[in-house]
Each structure stands twice: as C-alpha cells, then as structure tokens.
C-alpha cells in the first residue's frame, strides 16, 4: 500500500475515530487491501502509542482472518503484543483444513524467519486442537455405541 494511502488512513482515523473504507481510499475492493491497511496502521499505532487505533486495527484483523494473510498477521501480533489477535490467528491456522494451505504461503516463510518462537506455540496449539478433536470423536463414537451422550446421559 502506498505511503500516501497510509497517511490518508491515519488522518481518517484521527478525524473520524474509525478505520477508513479501503475502496474509497484506494479504489481497491478486497479483503486483502483492508487487511494490509489494518496491519500497517497497527504497527504505526503501536509505534506511536495510539491505543484506540491499535484496538480498532486488532479488532478489524480478528474479523478478516484469511489463508493468504494470517501468517503475516500472526507475526505482527507477536511483534506488537496483540494477544487476542495472536489467539485468533493460532486458532485459525490450527484447523486441519487451513494448516497446509497457510504453510504454503509466503507469509508463513516470513513468520518462520521473523518469529521462530511462534512456530513452537503453533505446534503446541495444533497438538491441543488435535487432542481435543480426538477426544470429542472418541466420546461421540462411545455415545453411539452405548446410546449415551458425551456427558453419559441416555
């Protein structure tokens, strides 16, 4: 995103106390452009201590998690101590249907290089997610066999 657009976005936030509409600002209508803007603004907000902007950007990024941007968003969350955003990204990546696709993105390469400690957290999260899924499947299968539900009720 061009520097001018970042400046326009920042001015919009200062004057209107809301994130700008990316289509109005740049003429681009895509989630990717909105995510990129929010990522840049989050970094600026953290750098300059703009807490309200930081919260708005974090909320926006939590809503628009996608395969092609989640790894860079996770790196950003780690670098700028955005714990809620980090948790949302880890949960999204840990889903079996998302993990392989995310690992094939350029953003995942960036994540590996810039925040290697997050990969350990991701592996732990995936392991917990898998264990939880296995536990639920086991109990569902048992419920089918003896006619009870997960809590043992019949």
Backbone as JSON Lines, residues from 0, in Angstrom:
{"i":0,"aa":"X","n":[0.86,-1.17,0.0],"ca":[0.0,0.0,0.0],"c":[0.9,1.23,0.0]}
{"i":1,"aa":"X","n":[0.64,2.19,-0.84],"ca":[1.48,3.38,-0.93],"c":[1.48,4.18,0.37]}
{"i":2,"aa":"X","n":[2.57,4.9,0.59],"ca":[2.72,5.72,1.79],"c":[1.58,6.73,1.91]}
{"i":3,"aa":"X","n":[1.2,7.33,0.78],"ca":[0.14,8.33,0.79],"c":[-1.15,7.73,1.34]}
{"i":4,"aa":"X","n":[-1.47,6.5,0.98],"ca":[-2.68,5.85,1.48],"c":[-2.59,5.62,2.98]}
{"i":5,"aa":"X","n":[-1.4,5.26,3.47],"ca":[-1.22,5.08,4.92],"c":[-1.48,6.4,5.64]}
{"i":6,"aa":"X","n":[-0.95,7.48,5.11],"ca":[-1.14,8.79,5.71],"c":[-2.61,9.19,5.67]}
{"i":7,"aa":"X","n":[-3.27,8.96,4.54],"ca":[-4.69,9.25,4.43],"c":[-5.49,8.44,5.44]}
{"i":8,"aa":"X","n":[-5.15,7.17,5.58],"ca":[-5.86,6.3,6.53],"c":[-5.67,6.79,7.96]}
{"i":9,"aa":"X","n":[-4.46,7.17,8.29],"ca":[-4.17,7.67,9.63],"c":[-4.94,8.97,9.9]}
{"i":10,"aa":"X","n":[-4.97,9.86,8.94],"ca":[-5.74,11.1,9.1],"c":[-7.23,10.83,9.25]}
{"i":11,"aa":"X","n":[-7.73,9.86,8.49],"ca":[-9.14,9.48,8.61],"c":[-9.44,9.04,10.05]}
{"i":12,"aa":"X","n":[-8.57,8.21,10.61],"ca":[-8.77,7.71,11.97],"c":[-8.74,8.87,12.97]}
{"i":13,"aa":"X","n":[-7.82,9.79,12.79],"ca":[-7.7,10.93,13.71],"c":[-8.97,11.79,13.67]}
{"i":14,"aa":"X","n":[-9.47,12.04,12.48],"ca":[-10.64,12.93,12.35],"c":[-11.97,12.25,12.62]}
{"i":15,"aa":"X","n":[-12.1,10.98,12.25],"ca":[-13.4,10.32,12.32],"c":[-13.48,9.21,13.37]}
{"i":16,"aa":"X","n":[-12.37,8.87,14.01],"ca":[-12.32,7.82,15.03],"c":[-12.88,6.5,14.51]}
{"i":17,"aa":"X","n":[-12.55,6.19,13.26],"ca":[-12.94,4.91,12.66],"c":[-11.93,4.58,11.56]}
{"i":18,"aa":"X","n":[-11.85,3.31,11.24],"ca":[-10.98,2.91,10.14],"c":[-11.65,3.31,8.82]}
{"i":19,"aa":"X","n":[-10.87,3.75,7.86],"ca":[-11.46,4.18,6.58],"c":[-11.91,3.0,5.74]}
{"i":20,"aa":"X","n":[-12.79,3.26,4.83],"ca":[-13.21,2.29,3.83],"c":[-12.11,2.23,2.78]}
{"i":21,"aa":"X","n":[-11.49,1.08,2.62],"ca":[-10.36,0.96,1.71],"c":[-10.75,1.21,0.25]}
{"i":22,"aa":"X","n":[-11.96,0.84,-0.12],"ca":[-12.37,1.09,-1.51],"c":[-12.42,2.58,-1.78]}
{"i":23,"aa":"X","n":[-12.95,3.35,-0.83],"ca":[-13.0,4.81,-1.01],"c":[-11.59,5.4,-1.04]}
{"i":24,"aa":"X","n":[-10.71,4.87,-0.2],"ca":[-9.37,5.42,-0.06],"c":[-8.47,5.1,-1.26]}
{"i":25,"aa":"X","n":[-8.55,3.88,-1.77],"ca":[-7.61,3.45,-2.81],"c":[-8.26,3.04,-4.11]}
{"i":26,"aa":"X","n":[-9.56,2.82,-4.09],"ca":[-10.22,2.3,-5.28],"c":[-10.12,0.8,-5.4]}
{"i":27,"aa":"X","n":[-9.51,0.16,-4.41],"ca":[-9.35,-1.3,-4.41],"c":[-10.41,-1.89,-3.5]}
{"i":28,"aa":"X","n":[-11.12,-2.88,-3.98],"ca":[-12.16,-3.52,-3.18],"c":[-11.76,-4.96,-2.92]}
{"i":29,"aa":"X","n":[-11.03,-5.17,-1.83],"ca":[-10.66,-6.54,-1.49],"c":[-10.36,-6.63,0.0]}
{"i":30,"aa":"X","n":[-10.59,-7.81,0.55],"ca":[-10.26,-8.04,1.96],"c":[-8.75,-7.91,2.16]}
{"i":31,"aa":"X","n":[-7.98,-8.33,1.16],"ca":[-6.53,-8.26,1.28],"c":[-6.07,-6.82,1.5]}
{"i":32,"aa":"X","n":[-6.62,-5.88,0.75],"ca":[-6.23,-4.47,0.88],"c":[-6.63,-3.94,2.25]}
{"i":33,"aa":"X","n":[-7.8,-4.31,2.74],"ca":[-8.25,-3.88,4.05],"c":[-7.34,-4.44,5.14]}
{"i":34,"aa":"X","n":[-6.97,-5.71,4.98],"ca":[-6.07,-6.34,5.96],"c":[-4.71,-5.67,5.94]}
{"i":35,"aa":"X","n":[-4.2,-5.42,4.77],"ca":[-2.89,-4.77,4.65],"c":[-2.9,-3.39,5.31]}
{"i":36,"aa":"X","n":[-3.96,-2.63,5.08],"ca":[-4.08,-1.32,5.71],"c":[-4.1,-1.45,7.23]}
{"i":37,"aa":"X","n":[-4.9,-2.38,7.73],"ca":[-5.01,-2.56,9.18],"c":[-3.67,-3.01,9.77]}
{"i":38,"aa":"X","n":[-2.92,-3.84,9.05],"ca":[-1.6,-4.27,9.52],"c":[-0.65,-3.07,9.63]}
{"i":39,"aa":"X","n":[-0.64,-2.24,8.61],"ca":[0.24,-1.05,8.63],"c":[-0.17,-0.08,9.73]}
{"i":40,"aa":"X","n":[-1.45,0.12,9.87],"ca":[-1.93,1.04,10.92],"c":[-1.67,0.48,12.32]}
{"i":41,"aa":"X","n":[-1.77,-0.83,12.48],"ca":[-1.47,-1.44,13.77],"c":[-0.02,-1.2,14.17]}
{"i":42,"aa":"X","n":[0.88,-1.37,13.23],"ca":[2.3,-1.12,13.5],"c":[2.52,0.35,13.87]}
{"i":43,"aa":"X","n":[1.89,1.27,13.14],"ca":[2.02,2.69,13.44],"c":[1.42,3.02,14.8]}
{"i":44,"aa":"X","n":[0.28,2.44,15.1],"ca":[-0.39,2.69,16.38],"c":[0.47,2.23,17.53]}
{"i":45,"aa":"X","n":[1.1,1.08,17.39],"ca":[1.98,0.58,18.45],"c":[3.21,1.47,18.59]}
{"i":46,"aa":"X","n":[3.76,1.86,17.48],"ca":[4.97,2.69,17.49],"c":[4.74,4.05,18.16]}
{"i":47,"aa":"X","n":[3.57,4.65,17.9],"ca":[3.29,5.99,18.39],"c":[2.36,6.02,19.61]}
{"i":48,"aa":"X","n":[2.06,4.86,20.16],"ca":[1.25,4.8,21.38],"c":[-0.19,5.23,21.18]}
{"i":49,"aa":"X","n":[-0.77,4.93,20.04],"ca":[-2.16,5.28,19.75],"c":[-3.04,4.07,20.1]}
{"i":50,"aa":"X","n":[-3.4,3.98,21.37],"ca":[-4.08,2.78,21.87],"c":[-5.43,2.54,21.22]}
{"i":51,"aa":"X","n":[-6.21,3.57,21.0],"ca":[-7.53,3.4,20.38],"c":[-7.39,2.85,18.96]}
{"i":52,"aa":"X","n":[-6.47,3.4,18.19],"ca":[-6.22,2.91,16.84],"c":[-5.74,1.46,16.88]}
{"i":53,"aa":"X","n":[-4.89,1.17,17.81],"ca":[-4.38,-0.2,17.97],"c":[-5.54,-1.18,18.2]}
{"i":54,"aa":"X","n":[-6.48,-0.81,19.07],"ca":[-7.63,-1.67,19.35],"c":[-8.52,-1.83,18.11]}
{"i":55,"aa":"X","n":[-8.74,-0.74,17.38],"ca":[-9.56,-0.82,16.16],"c":[-8.91,-1.73,15.13]}
{"i":56,"aa":"X","n":[-7.61,-1.59,14.96],"ca":[-6.91,-2.42,13.98],"c":[-6.92,-3.88,14.39]}
{"i":57,"aa":"X","n":[-6.7,-4.13,15.67],"ca":[-6.71,-5.51,16.15],"c":[-8.08,-6.14,15.93]}
{"i":58,"aa":"X","n":[-9.14,-5.4,16.23],"ca":[-10.5,-5.91,16.02],"c":[-10.76,-6.18,14.54]}
{"i":59,"aa":"X","n":[-10.34,-5.28,13.68],"ca":[-10.53,-5.45,12.24],"c":[-9.78,-6.7,11.74]}
{"i":60,"aa":"X","n":[-8.56,-6.86,12.2],"ca":[-7.76,-8.01,11.77],"c":[-8.33,-9.32,12.31]}
{"i":61,"aa":"X","n":[-8.91,-9.3,13.49],"ca":[-9.54,-10.51,14.04],"c":[-10.74,-10.93,13.21]}
{"i":62,"aa":"X","n":[-11.43,-9.98,12.62],"ca":[-12.63,-10.28,11.82],"c":[-12.3,-10.79,10.43]}
{"i":63,"aa":"X","n":[-11.16,-10.41,9.89],"ca":[-10.84,-10.73,8.5],"c":[-9.65,-11.67,8.35]}
{"i":64,"aa":"X","n":[-9.61,-12.73,9.14],"ca":[-8.53,-13.7,9.05],"c":[-8.74,-14.54,7.79]}
{"i":65,"aa":"X","n":[-7.67,-14.69,7.0],"ca":[-7.76,-15.44,5.75],"c":[-6.46,-16.22,5.53]}
{"i":66,"aa":"X","n":[-6.54,-17.25,4.72],"ca":[-5.39,-18.12,4.44],"c":[-4.17,-17.31,4.0]}
{"i":67,"aa":"X","n":[-4.35,-16.39,3.06],"ca":[-3.21,-15.7,2.47],"c":[-2.63,-14.59,3.33]}
{"i":68,"aa":"X","n":[-3.29,-14.21,4.43],"ca":[-2.76,-13.12,5.27],"c":[-2.53,-13.51,6.72]}
{"i":69,"aa":"X","n":[-3.0,-14.66,7.15],"ca":[-2.98,-15.0,8.57],"c":[-1.55,-15.13,9.13]}
{"i":70,"aa":"X","n":[-0.62,-15.65,8.36],"ca":[0.74,-15.83,8.87],"c":[1.42,-14.48,9.13]}
{"i":71,"aa":"X","n":[1.26,-13.53,8.21],"ca":[1.87,-12.21,8.45],"c":[1.14,-11.48,9.58]}
{"i":72,"aa":"X","n":[-0.16,-11.7,9.69],"ca":[-0.91,-11.1,10.79],"c":[-0.46,-11.69,12.12]}
{"i":73,"aa":"X","n":[-0.2,-13.0,12.15],"ca":[0.31,-13.64,13.37],"c":[1.68,-13.08,13.74]}
{"i":74,"aa":"X","n":[2.56,-12.9,12.78],"ca":[3.87,-12.31,13.06],"c":[3.71,-10.9,13.62]}
{"i":75,"aa":"X","n":[2.83,-10.14,13.04],"ca":[2.55,-8.78,13.51],"c":[2.0,-8.8,14.93]}
{"i":76,"aa":"X","n":[1.08,-9.72,15.2],"ca":[0.5,-9.84,16.55],"c":[1.59,-10.16,17.57]}
{"i":77,"aa":"X","n":[2.51,-11.01,17.2],"ca":[3.62,-11.36,18.1],"c":[4.54,-10.16,18.32]}
{"i":78,"aa":"X","n":[4.88,-9.47,17.27],"ca":[5.81,-8.35,17.36],"c":[5.24,-7.17,18.13]}
{"i":79,"aa":"X","n":[3.91,-7.01,18.09],"ca":[3.28,-5.85,18.73],"c":[2.43,-6.23,19.94]}
{"i":80,"aa":"X","n":[2.62,-7.46,20.42],"ca":[2.0,-7.93,21.67],"c":[0.47,-7.81,21.67]}
{"i":81,"aa":"X","n":[-0.13,-8.27,20.6],"ca":[-1.59,-8.27,20.46],"c":[-2.07,-9.69,20.76]}
{"i":82,"aa":"X","n":[-2.35,-9.95,22.02],"ca":[-2.62,-11.31,22.45],"c":[-3.93,-11.88,21.92]}
{"i":83,"aa":"X","n":[-4.97,-11.07,21.83],"ca":[-6.24,-11.55,21.3],"c":[-6.08,-11.9,19.81]}
{"i":84,"aa":"X","n":[-5.43,-11.04,19.07],"ca":[-5.2,-11.28,17.65],"c":[-4.35,-12.53,17.45]}
{"i":85,"aa":"X","n":[-3.36,-12.7,18.26],"ca":[-2.5,-13.88,18.18],"c":[-3.31,-15.15,18.4]}
{"i":86,"aa":"X","n":[-4.18,-15.14,19.4],"ca":[-5.01,-16.31,19.7],"c":[-5.95,-16.63,18.54]}
{"i":87,"aa":"X","n":[-6.53,-15.61,17.92],"ca":[-7.43,-15.82,16.78],"c":[-6.65,-16.44,15.62]}
{"i":88,"aa":"X","n":[-5.46,-15.93,15.36],"ca":[-4.64,-16.46,14.26],"c":[-4.23,-17.91,14.52]}
{"i":89,"aa":"X","n":[-3.79,-18.21,15.74],"ca":[-3.39,-19.57,16.07],"c":[-4.57,-20.54,15.91]}
{"i":90,"aa":"X","n":[-5.73,-20.13,16.37],"ca":[-6.91,-20.97,16.25],"c":[-7.25,-21.23,14.78]}
{"i":91,"aa":"X","n":[-7.17,-20.19,13.96],"ca":[-7.47,-20.32,12.53],"c":[-6.48,-21.26,11.85]}
{"i":92,"aa":"X","n":[-5.2,-21.07,12.11],"ca":[-4.18,-21.89,11.46],"c":[-4.26,-23.35,11.91]}
{"i":93,"aa":"X","n":[-4.61,-23.57,13.16],"ca":[-4.63,-24.93,13.73],"c":[-5.7,-25.82,13.11]}
{"i":94,"aa":"X","n":[-6.69,-25.25,12.47],"ca":[-7.72,-26.08,11.83],"c":[-7.06,-26.9,10.73]}
{"i":95,"aa":"X","n":[-7.32,-28.2,10.71],"ca":[-6.68,-29.06,9.71],"c":[-6.9,-28.59,8.27]}
{"i":96,"aa":"X","n":[-8.06,-28.05,7.98],"ca":[-8.34,-27.6,6.61],"c":[-7.57,-26.33,6.24]}
{"i":97,"aa":"X","n":[-7.01,-25.63,7.24],"ca":[-6.27,-24.39,6.97],"c":[-4.76,-24.56,7.04]}
{"i":98,"aa":"X","n":[-4.29,-25.44,7.89],"ca":[-2.86,-25.54,8.19],"c":[-1.99,-25.74,6.95]}
{"i":99,"aa":"X","n":[-2.32,-26.7,6.15],"ca":[-1.49,-26.98,4.97],"c":[-1.46,-25.79,4.0]}
{"i":100,"aa":"X","n":[-2.6,-25.17,3.78],"ca":[-2.67,-24.03,2.86],"c":[-1.86,-22.85,3.4]}
{"i":101,"aa":"X","n":[-1.95,-22.59,4.7],"ca":[-1.19,-21.49,5.29],"c":[0.31,-21.74,5.17]}
{"i":102,"aa":"X","n":[0.71,-22.99,5.37],"ca":[2.14,-23.33,5.29],"c":[2.72,-23.1,3.9]}
{"i":103,"aa":"X","n":[1.89,-23.02,2.89],"ca":[2.36,-22.83,1.52],"c":[2.42,-21.36,1.12]}
{"i":104,"aa":"X","n":[2.08,-20.45,2.02],"ca":[2.09,-19.03,1.69],"c":[3.45,-18.4,1.94]}
{"i":105,"aa":"X","n":[3.72,-17.29,1.27],"ca":[4.94,-16.52,1.52],"c":[4.93,-15.97,2.94]}
{"i":106,"aa":"X","n":[3.76,-15.66,3.44],"ca":[3.64,-15.15,4.8],"c":[4.14,-16.14,5.83]}
{"i":107,"aa":"X","n":[3.95,-17.43,5.58],"ca":[4.43,-18.45,6.51],"c":[5.96,-18.46,6.53]}
{"i":108,"aa":"X","n":[6.58,-18.28,5.37],"ca":[8.04,-18.18,5.31],"c":[8.51,-16.97,6.13]}
{"i":109,"aa":"X","n":[7.81,-15.86,6.0],"ca":[8.13,-14.66,6.77],"c":[7.98,-14.94,8.27]}
{"i":110,"aa":"X","n":[6.92,-15.63,8.65],"ca":[6.68,-15.97,10.05],"c":[7.82,-16.82,10.59]}
{"i":111,"aa":"X","n":[8.26,-17.81,9.83],"ca":[9.36,-18.68,10.27],"c":[10.64,-17.89,10.49]}
{"i":112,"aa":"X","n":[10.9,-16.94,9.62],"ca":[12.13,-16.15,9.71],"c":[12.06,-15.1,10.81]}
{"i":113,"aa":"X","n":[10.93,-14.42,10.93],"ca":[10.85,-13.28,11.84],"c":[10.44,-13.65,13.26]}
{"i":114,"aa":"X","n":[9.68,-14.72,13.43],"ca":[9.16,-15.1,14.75],"c":[9.22,-16.61,14.95]}
{"i":115,"aa":"X","n":[10.43,-17.18,14.97],"ca":[10.51,-18.65,15.07],"c":[9.89,-19.21,16.35]}
{"i":116,"aa":"X","n":[9.86,-18.44,17.42],"ca":[9.27,-18.94,18.67],"c":[7.77,-19.17,18.53]}
{"i":117,"aa":"X","n":[7.13,-18.46,17.63],"ca":[5.69,-18.61,17.43],"c":[5.4,-19.98,16.82]}
{"i":118,"aa":"X","n":[6.34,-20.53,16.07],"ca":[6.12,-21.85,15.48],"c":[5.97,-22.92,16.56]}
{"i":119,"aa":"X","n":[6.74,-22.78,17.64],"ca":[6.6,-23.71,18.76],"c":[5.21,-23.59,19.37]}
{"i":120,"aa":"X","n":[4.76,-22.36,19.56],"ca":[3.41,-22.14,20.09],"c":[2.36,-22.71,19.15]}
{"i":121,"aa":"X","n":[2.57,-22.53,17.85],"ca":[1.64,-23.05,16.86],"c":[1.57,-24.58,16.94]}
{"i":122,"aa":"X","n":[2.73,-25.22,17.04],"ca":[2.74,-26.68,17.15],"c":[2.02,-27.15,18.41]}
{"i":123,"aa":"X","n":[2.23,-26.45,19.52],"ca":[1.54,-26.81,20.76],"c":[0.03,-26.63,20.6]}
{"i":124,"aa":"X","n":[-0.37,-25.55,19.94],"ca":[-1.79,-25.28,19.73],"c":[-2.4,-26.35,18.83]}
{"i":125,"aa":"X","n":[-1.7,-26.7,17.76],"ca":[-2.19,-27.74,16.85],"c":[-2.32,-29.06,17.6]}
{"i":126,"aa":"X","n":[-1.34,-29.39,18.44],"ca":[-1.4,-30.63,19.21],"c":[-2.6,-30.63,20.15]}
{"i":127,"aa":"X","n":[-2.85,-29.52,20.84],"ca":[-4.02,-29.42,21.72],"c":[-5.31,-29.52,20.92]}
{"i":128,"aa":"X","n":[-5.34,-28.85,19.78],"ca":[-6.52,-28.87,18.92],"c":[-6.81,-30.3,18.46]}
{"i":129,"aa":"X","n":[-5.75,-31.0,18.06],"ca":[-5.89,-32.38,17.59],"c":[-6.34,-33.29,18.73]}
{"i":130,"aa":"X","n":[-5.72,-33.13,19.91],"ca":[-6.12,-33.94,21.06],"c":[-7.58,-33.71,21.41]}
{"i":131,"aa":"X","n":[-7.99,-32.45,21.4],"ca":[-9.38,-32.11,21.72],"c":[-10.33,-32.72,20.69]}
{"i":132,"aa":"X","n":[-9.96,-32.64,19.42],"ca":[-10.79,-33.23,18.36],"c":[-10.86,-34.74,18.5]}
{"i":133,"aa":"X","n":[-9.71,-35.36,18.8],"ca":[-9.69,-36.81,19.0],"c":[-10.55,-37.2,20.19]}
{"i":134,"aa":"X","n":[-10.48,-36.42,21.27],"ca":[-11.26,-36.69,22.47],"c":[-12.75,-36.63,22.15]}
{"i":135,"aa":"X","n":[-13.16,-35.57,21.43],"ca":[-14.56,-35.44,21.07],"c":[-15.02,-36.58,20.16]}
{"i":136,"aa":"X","n":[-14.19,-36.95,19.2],"ca":[-14.55,-38.05,18.3],"c":[-14.69,-39.34,19.07]}
{"i":137,"aa":"X","n":[-13.78,-39.59,20.0],"ca":[-13.82,-40.81,20.8],"c":[-15.11,-40.87,21.6]}
{"i":138,"aa":"X","n":[-15.45,-39.76,22.25],"ca":[-16.66,-39.74,23.06],"c":[-17.92,-39.81,22.2]}
{"i":139,"aa":"X","n":[-17.91,-39.21,21.04],"ca":[-19.07,-39.31,20.14],"c":[-19.27,-40.77,19.71]}
{"i":140,"aa":"X","n":[-18.15,-41.43,19.39],"ca":[-18.24,-42.84,18.99],"c":[-18.75,-43.7,20.14]}
{"i":141,"aa":"X","n":[-18.27,-43.44,21.35],"ca":[-18.74,-44.19,22.51],"c":[-20.22,-43.94,22.74]}
{"i":142,"aa":"X","n":[-20.65,-42.69,22.54],"ca":[-22.06,-42.36,22.74],"c":[-22.93,-43.14,21.76]}
{"i":143,"aa":"X","n":[-22.44,-43.3,20.56],"ca":[-23.2,-44.04,19.57],"c":[-23.29,-45.51,19.97]}
{"i":144,"aa":"X","n":[-22.19,-46.05,20.51],"ca":[-22.17,-47.47,20.86],"c":[-23.07,-47.8,22.03]}
{"i":145,"aa":"X","n":[-23.1,-46.97,23.08],"ca":[-23.91,-47.33,24.25],"c":[-25.18,-46.48,24.38]}
{"i":146,"aa":"X","n":[-25.43,-45.59,23.42],"ca":[-26.65,-44.82,23.42],"c":[-26.63,-43.59,24.29]}
{"i":147,"aa":"X","n":[-25.5,-43.26,24.9],"ca":[-25.44,-42.07,25.77],"c":[-24.77,-40.92,25.03]}
{"i":148,"aa":"X","n":[-24.88,-39.72,25.63],"ca":[-24.21,-38.57,25.03],"c":[-22.84,-38.39,25.67]}
{"i":149,"aa":"X","n":[-22.15,-37.28,25.35],"ca":[-20.81,-37.02,25.84],"c":[-20.79,-36.96,27.37]}
{"i":150,"aa":"X","n":[-21.87,-36.52,27.99],"ca":[-21.93,-36.41,29.45],"c":[-22.44,-37.7,30.11]}
{"i":151,"aa":"X","n":[-22.63,-38.75,29.34],"ca":[-23.06,-40.01,29.9],"c":[-24.56,-40.15,30.03]}
{"i":152,"aa":"X","n":[-25.32,-39.18,29.54],"ca":[-26.77,-39.25,29.63],"c":[-27.31,-40.12,28.5]}
{"i":153,"aa":"X","n":[-28.39,-40.8,28.79],"ca":[-29.04,-41.64,27.77],"c":[-30.32,-41.02,27.32]}
